[in-house]
């Protein structure tokens, strides 16, 4: 199975996350969202803190095209990671 190594950045931290490519059609957005979700979960498990910025990015480490960077609101990715309360607090903070 093919894999993609993403570099995920949010605030003052960065994580490298491997995502398995599923299906015959690669989907950068879906794979990047999976990497961002796993990165938030991994960072929280390692530090016990979220330390987040308003935006989170994921970039295929092997892809040299800077336009293939996926940028999302961190609150949305928090919801994917089942951290709904943290997502609501973040949205309120950045209103």
N, C-alpha and C positions, 0 to 999 in steps of 0.2 A: 504494500500500500504506500502510495506517495505521501510525503509529509512536507509541510512548510514550516520553517523556523521564522517566527515573528518576533520583532523587537517591539515591546509595548512600553510606552512612556506615559507617566501621569505625575504631575507635580515634580517632586524631587527624587523619584525613583524610576528604575527601568528594569524590566524583566524580559528574558528570552523564553518564549513558549512555543512548543512544537504542537502543530495541529495536523491531524490526518486529513488528507483530501478525500472527501467522500463523493461518490457519484462520478459520472463520466465528464461532467461539465464543472470545472473548477469555478468557485464563486468567491472572489476576493473579499467581498463585504461580509458574507456569512462566516468565512474562516477567520477574518480579522475580529469579528464580534466574539467568536468563541475564544480567541486568544486573549482579548481584553478581559473577558469574564474570568477566565482562568488566572490571569495575571493579578486581578484584584483579589481573588480568593487566595492565591498563593502569597501575595504581599501581606494580607491580613493574617493568615496563618503563621507566617514567619515573624511578624512584628507585633501583632495584636492591635495595630493601629491602621487606619485607612490612609492618612496622609495624601489627600487627593487634591487635584486641581479641577477647574470647571470642565476641561476637555481631556480626553484620553486618546492616544494615537496608537496605531499598530501598523508596522511596515514589514513586509517580507524582507528578511535580511539579505537574500540573494538577488533581489530585484533592485537594479540601479536607478530606476525611474522614480524620482521624488513625487511625481503626481500619483503614484500608486500607494500613497499613504492614506489610510482610513482614519478619519477624525470623527469622534462621537462625543456627545455630552456624557460626562461621567455618570450623571444621575440615571441615564437610560441603561448604562452597563451595570450599575448597581442593582437595578431591577432584575436584569438577566441573572445576576448572582444571588437573587432572593434576599437582598438587603434593602427592603422597601422603606423602612424607617430612615435609614441613612440617605436614601435617594430623596425622600421628602425634605429632610433637613438641608440637604445640599441645594435643592431647588429653592427653598425659602431663603437661604443665605445669598444666593446669586440673583434674587429677584430685583 
